[in-house]
Amino acid sequence: MAQTLFALRGPVSALALSFVALLGLMRLAQAVEIQEVTSAKGITAWLVEDHTVPIIALDFSFDGGSAQDPAGKEGLTRLLAATLDEGAGEMDSETFQSRLEELAVSINFSTGKDRFYGSLRTLTPTLEEASDLLALAVNQPRFDEAPVERMKDQLSQSARRNESDPDAIAGRSLAEAMFGDHPYARPTIGTAETLSGLTAADLESQQGKLLARKGLIIGVVGAIDADTLAGVLDKVFAPLPEEGQLIEIADFEPDFGTKVNQQLAVPQTTILLGLPGLTRNDPDYQAAFVMNHILGGGTFTSWMYEEVREKRGLSYGAGTSLSPYAHTGLLIGNAATKADRADETVKIMLEQIRRMAETGPSEDELQSAKQYLTGSYPLRFDNSGKIARQLVALQNAELGIDYFDRRNSEIEAVTLDDVKRVAKRLLADKSPTVVTVGPKQG
């Protein structure tokens, strides 16, 4: 739970605070009330106010992620995320990190393909100092040579490990096969070669391009009222430029039907299948979400799990997932199996895809899926950090401030005809991209 991130001070015991936090977060899960807060300088955030425990979770995202990396500088946005809190203002890296530790404050940054993310976790008594530190990290990062080189080295080591990791190789091969020259094909972490050439000037430039008020999304949960939050918003985000300098990313229709085999001396063969998906704002998304749960999204109940693992013992697990991006969408199938049974596993997975496209699920399977998806939804709200991330995700997808209230009714409204229709739309007469990474067969 979120409170385990912080050192406890004063007479309140960890056990007592944990119990109180559990009660408070259970209440939040049952009824999340969202306020829209706008600061004096025009910064807007969604707030779920709850004073049960003295914890504040603040999450935010900026428009533009690793797809904004210039060609030949792959990994730049990922490096930016790694270095923003490595010294800021008058504090070098060691001083800044030591202050975070003394205050029991957590500041983190990360990136996806389309957006750049950040978060703050603090107790209410340290909010002022915590927000000061966040403001420095966002507005005045130092990009000193030593920490930049240290982070470049760490990312380069990860990139080199990815060169021999079957899952990473499969993911990269799938992206290259489906996205071609589109920016989505570029590796978010970059490569050892591209990372080695990045400089502090590159980081400063990328910060100026991405970190701007236009497209900024903020979600806050915890023991803070609207007036106090408004002051924090202006302190941290108002100094940012009004607009960034984003390159335009084109909508894209991935290529399908390619077969890629990468030979690698590992015990098992990793399998990825790529098929059309949907962007999150597509009217068919909820129907596709239910369909995917039946096909491969339900960990122990899906067709993929039943046919690949339970009936044939081909893999410890097999599944599918929807991957909605801003400019395209994918449905990804995955499994890992013995090399001499890889072809058989792919065959069974493709059979389930054809089965979904041609006949679809039964009414009982549909009702079981909807019951699980609606019943498990409160698990997304079992700590303040999860709720803050959800607030940001809802705004990123433009789902509306009332989405929490209507989400389950949207799932309940999905009919068998809806599922069969979206299955035909996405899967019928489609040749998936198939990637296998493993030992040579035969």
N, C-alpha and C positions, 0 to 999 in steps of 0.2 A: 504494500500500500504506500501511498505517496509520503506519509509521514516518516517512513524509514529512511528517507533521503537526508533527514536533518538530525543534527545533534540536539538532544533535549537539554533544556536548562531549567533551573528552578526546582520547586518541590514536586511538580507533576511527574509521576512515574511514567516510563515508557509503556507499561501494560495498561495503565489507566487511559493514557492518550490514545493508544491503539484501539481500546474498546470504544471510547467516545468517537473516534474517527470512523470506526466501522458503522456505528449507529448513524452518524451523520451522512456517510456516503451511501448507505442503504436508502436513506430518505431521499438523497439526491437522485438515486437510480429510479425511484418510484415516481418522482415528479420534478422534472428539470424546468425551472422557470427562467427564461432568458430575457435580460434587459439589453436594449441597444443604448450604448453610452456614446455621446459625442462630446469631445473636449472643447475648450474655448477656442483652440486653434484648428478645429475641424478634423481631429483624428477620431475615428469611429471604432468601437469594439463591442463585441457581445460579451455580456457578463452574467454568470450564474453566481449569485451572492449567497454564501453560506458561512455562518460564524460558529459552527459547531466545533471546529478545531482551528487554531491560528496558522493556517497554511494558505498560501496563494500560489496558484499555477497560472502562468501567463505564457501562451503560445502565440506565434505569429508567423506569417509567411509573406514573401515578396514575389511579385510576378517575375518569372524568369529563373531558370535553373541551369542544369549542366548543358542543356541544348544550346545555351548562349555561349558556350566555350568556342573561341575562334578555332578554325581548322589548324592543326599543328600545336595547339595549346590545350589539348584534352586533359582534364583533371584540374583546370584552373579554378572552377567554381567549387570543386571539392576541397581544394587547398585553401580557398578563401574561408570556407566553413571551419577548417581546422585551425586557422590562424587569427580569426577575429578576436578571440579571447586570450591570445598569447601576448598580452601587453597592450595598453591603451592609455591615451592621455599622458600623464607624467609617470605612469607606472610601467616598468618593464615586465616581461613575462613572469619572472619569479615573484615579483611584488604583487602583481594582479592575481595570480593563482593562489598565493598565500592568503590574500585578503578574502577571496572566495571561501577558502577552507576555514579561516577564522570565523566567518559569519555563518558557516554552514549553508551557503548559497550555491545553487547550481545554475550555470549558464551554458547552453549548448546550441550549436548550429549544425545544420545538415542541408543536403540538397537532393532534390529529385530531378527528373528531366525538365519539368515545367515550372517548378517553384523552388524558392530558397527559404528554408525554415529556421526558426529560432525558438528558444524556450527559456523561461526563468522559473525557478522554484525557490521560494523563500518563506520563512516564518514572518508573521506580521510585525514583530518588533524590529526586524532588520530590513523592512521593505524600503525605507528611504535610501539606505546605503546600497542595497541590492539593485535598486533602480538606477542609482548613480553609476554603478559599475556597468549595468547593461547599456546605459546611454553612452558611456565611453566606448564600449566594445562596438556598438553599432555606428557611432559617429566619428570616433577618433582612434581607430586601431593603428598600431605603430608599424607592424610588419618589419620588425627588427631582423637583421640578417640571421642571427643564431637560431631563434625559434622557427623562422621560415625554413631554414635548411633542415632543422630537426624534423619538422612536419613533412617536408618533401621526402626525407629519407624514410620516414614511417610509411607514407603512402606508396613510395617506390617499392618498398619491401612487400607490401600487400599486392601491388600490381604484379610483381615477379611471382609471388605465390599463385596468383590467379592464372599465370601461364601454364601451370601444371595441375590446376584444380579442375576436375572434370565438370563440376557444376558451373564454374565460371567460364570455362571454355565453351560449354554448351550454350549458355546464355549469350555470350558474345557472338557465337556462330549463328544463333537464331536471329539476333538483332541485325547482323550484317546481311544475312540472307533475305530478311523481310524488309529492311529499311534502306538498304543500298547506300546512296549518298546523302540521305536525309540526316539531319543532326541527331535524331534519336539513335542512329547506329553507333555513335561515338561512345566509348566507354566512359562512364561517369567518373571513375577513379583515374582515368588516363592510363598512360603507360610509363614505364621507367624513363623512356626516352623523352616523352613530352613533358613529364614533370621536371626533369633535370634542367630544362631550359627556362622554367618559369622564374620570374623576378618579382621583387617588391613593387616595381612599377606596374607589372601586370596585375597584381592583386589590387593596387590602388585604383587602377582603371576599371577592373571588374566590380569592385565595391561601388564605384560611382554609377556604373551601368545598372546594377541590380537593386541596390538599396535606396528606394525612393518611396514617397508617400502614395503615388498613384499605384493602385493594385495591392496596397498593403492590407492584409487581413489579420485581425487580432481576436483571440478568444481568451477569457479570463475566468477562473473559478476560484472561489474561496472567500476568506474573511476580509473582504474589502468592499466598501460601498462605492456608489457611482461617482460621488464627488472626489473621493480620494483617488479612484482610478483615473478620472479625467486629468488630474495633475500629473500622474505617472505617465500617461499617454503623451502629454505635451513635453514632459522632460525628455523622454526617450526618443520619440519619433518626430516631433515637430521640427527639429533642426535638419532633418533630411531634405534633399531636394524634392521639388514637387513631382518631377518626372525623371525616370531613368533614361537609358539609351539602349533600348532593346532592339535586337535585330528581329525582323519578322520571320516567324516560323510557319511554314505552309502546312495546311491540312494535307494529309497523306494517306494513300491507299496502299497498304503493304503488299509485297509480292508473296504469293502463296504457291505451293506445289514443288518447291525445291527440296531435294534430299541431300543432306550433308552428313558425311561420316568422318569423324576425327579419331585417328588411332592414338591410343594412349595406354601405357602399360599400368593399368589399375585393375583391382579385383572385379569390378562390375562395370557394366555399360550404363551410362546415363542417357535418358531419352527425354527429349522435348518435342512437343508438337505445337505448331502455331496455326491458329485459325482466326477468322474475323471476329472481332468483338464490337463493343459499342463505347462511345464517349458517355460520360456520366449524365449528361443532359438529354440523352436520347429518350423519347417517350417509351421505348420498349425496354429500358434498362431493368426495371424491377422484374419484368417477366423473364428476362435473360438471367437475372440474379437467381431466381427460383429454379430455372432450368439448369443452370450451372451446378447448383447444390445437388440436384438429383443426379446429374451426369458424373460429377467428380469433386464437387465442393464439400460434400458431406463426408467427413473423415472416415467414419466407420459404416456409413449407410449408402454410399453412392454406388452407382453402377460400376465405375472404374475399380473401386476398392473390392467390391464383391466379385467381379469377374477376374481381375488380375491377381489379387491376393488370396481371397477366401476360397475360391473354387480351384485355382490352379497353382497357388503358391509361387507365382513368378516374381513377386516383389514384396518388400515390407510395406510398401504403400504406393498407390497410384492415384492421381487426382487431376483436377482442372481448376483454373481460376480465371476470373475476368481481370484484365488490366486496362482500365480506362485512362488514356492520356488526353491532353488538351486538344490534340490534333488528329488522333486516331484511336482505335481500340483493338485489343487482342483478346483471344481466349487461348490460354496456354495449358497444354496437358503435360504431365511429368511423371516419370517413374525411373527406377533403377533396378537392374536385374543382372543375372549371370550373362556373360558374353554370348554363350551358345544358345541362349533363349531370348536374345534381344529381338530378333525378327518376329518370333512368336508373340512377344509382349506388345510390340508395335501393332501387329495384326489384330490382337484382341482389343487394344485401345481404339483402333480405327473402326472396329465393328461396333463398339458402343456409340461412337459418334454417328455412324450411319443409322444405327437403331434409333437414336434420339431424333435424327432428322426425318426418318421415314415413318416411325410409329409413335414416338413420344412416350411419356410416362403414363401410368394408370392414374385414375382418380385418387386411389389410396396413397400412391406415392406422392402425388401433389399435395394432398392434405397433410401427410407426415412432414414434408419439407416445410410447408408454411407454418405448421405448429412449432417446429424446431426454430425456424428463423425468427418468429415473433417471440417465442419464449426465451430465447437466448439473448435477445437484444439488450436487456438490462445489464448484462455482463460488460457491455461497453462503457458503463458508467460507474464502475466499482471503485474508482479513485479519481481524484481531482485532475490529475494529469491526463487521464483518458478523456475526461469530459472536455477539457480545454482543447485537446487535439481534435475532438469531434466538432467543437464549435468552429475551429478553423477549417476543417474539411468541408463542413456544410456551406460555409461562405465561399470557399474555393470553387465548389461545384454549383453555386448559386441556387441552392435548394430551398432557401427561405427560412425565416426565423421560426416558423411553426413546424418544421420538418419532424422534430422529435415527437410531436403530437400526432402527426398523420402517417409516419413511416409504417407502422404495423398495419394500419388500415389499407395502405397501398399494397402491402404484401398479401393481405387477406383478399384483396380484390382481384388478384391474378387468377385467371381461370385456366382450365385445361386447354381451351382453344388458344389462349394467349401464349402458353408455353409451347404448344405445337407450332404456332405461327412463327414465333421468334426462333425456334429451333430450325425450321425450314429456311428462314431468312439468313441465319448465320452458318448453318452446317450443310444444307442440302446442296449436292453437286459441287462441293468445295474440296479441293485437294490440299490438305494441310502441308505446311513446311515441316519436314521431319529431320531432326538432328539427333545423331547418336555419337557418343564419345566413350570409347573403351577399347579393349583389346581387339586385335584382328580376329575375325571369326574364321573357323575352318582351318 
